[in-house]
Amino acid sequence: MVLYILWNFAGFIMVRLDKRRARRNEWRIRERTFFLWALVFGAVGILLGMYVFRHKTRHRSFVIGMPIICIFNLVCGYLLWFF
């Protein structure tokens, strides 16, 4: 459980970092990296980061994809925990 929380916190910080880099016109984190991070049980942190920092909220792939991945994470977590 602690690893799950830390992993999602890292995803949250990753969104913050990318937002800062976007404002400064610096090197950015690839969208593929966000989705891979989310698939490996980091969707909650990235989804929270998206709305807290208002980043990637105009990208349809993020607005639709992250909640779907979040649900997928919850189902997989449930299955891993109880089976």
C-alpha positions in Angstrom: 0.0 0.0 0.0 2.9 2.4 0.8 4.4 1.7 -2.6 1.1 2.4 -4.3 0.9 5.8 -2.5 4.5 6.7 -3.3 4.1 5.7 -6.9 1.0 7.8 -7.3 2.6 10.7 -5.5 5.5 10.5 -8.0 3.0 10.6 -10.9 1.4 13.7 -9.3 4.8 15.4 -9.1 5.6 14.3 -12.7 2.5 16.3 -13.9 3.6 19.3 -11.8 7.1 19.1 -13.3 5.8 18.9 -16.9 3.5 21.9 -16.3 6.4 23.9 -15.1 8.5 22.9 -18.0 5.7 23.8 -20.4 5.5 27.3 -19.0 9.3 27.7 -19.4 9.4 26.2 -22.9 11.8 23.6 -21.7 12.2 19.9 -22.4 8.9 18.1 -21.7 7.9 14.7 -20.5 6.4 12.5 -23.3 2.7 11.7 -23.2 3.6 8.1 -23.7 5.5 8.2 -20.4 2.4 9.5 -18.6 0.3 6.7 -20.0 2.9 4.0 -19.2 3.2 5.4 -15.6 -0.6 5.3 -15.3 -0.8 1.7 -16.6 1.5 0.6 -13.9 -0.9 1.6 -11.1 -0.1 5.4 -11.3 -3.3 6.6 -12.8 -4.8 8.1 -9.6 -1.7 10.4 -9.1 -1.6 11.6 -12.7 -5.4 12.1 -12.8 -5.2 14.2 -9.6 -2.2 16.1 -10.9 -4.0 16.9 -14.2 -6.9 18.7 -12.4 -4.9 20.2 -9.5 -2.4 21.8 -11.9 -4.8 22.2 -14.8 -2.4 20.4 -17.1 -3.4 18.1 -20.1 -7.1 18.8 -19.5 -7.6 19.9 -23.0 -6.2 16.7 -24.5 -9.1 14.3 -25.2 -6.7 11.3 -24.8 -6.0 12.3 -21.3 -9.5 13.4 -20.3 -10.9 10.1 -21.5 -7.9 7.8 -21.2 -6.8 8.5 -17.6 -10.2 7.7 -15.9 -10.4 4.5 -18.0 -6.9 3.5 -16.9 -7.8 4.5 -13.3 -10.8 2.1 -13.4 -8.6 -0.6 -14.9 -6.0 -0.1 -12.1 -8.7 -0.4 -9.5 -10.1 -3.6 -11.0 -6.6 -5.1 -11.3 -5.8 -4.0 -7.8 -8.9 -5.6 -6.5 -8.2 -8.9 -8.3 -4.6 -9.0 -7.1 -5.7 -8.2 -3.5 -8.5 -10.7 -3.2 -7.6 -13.5 -5.6 
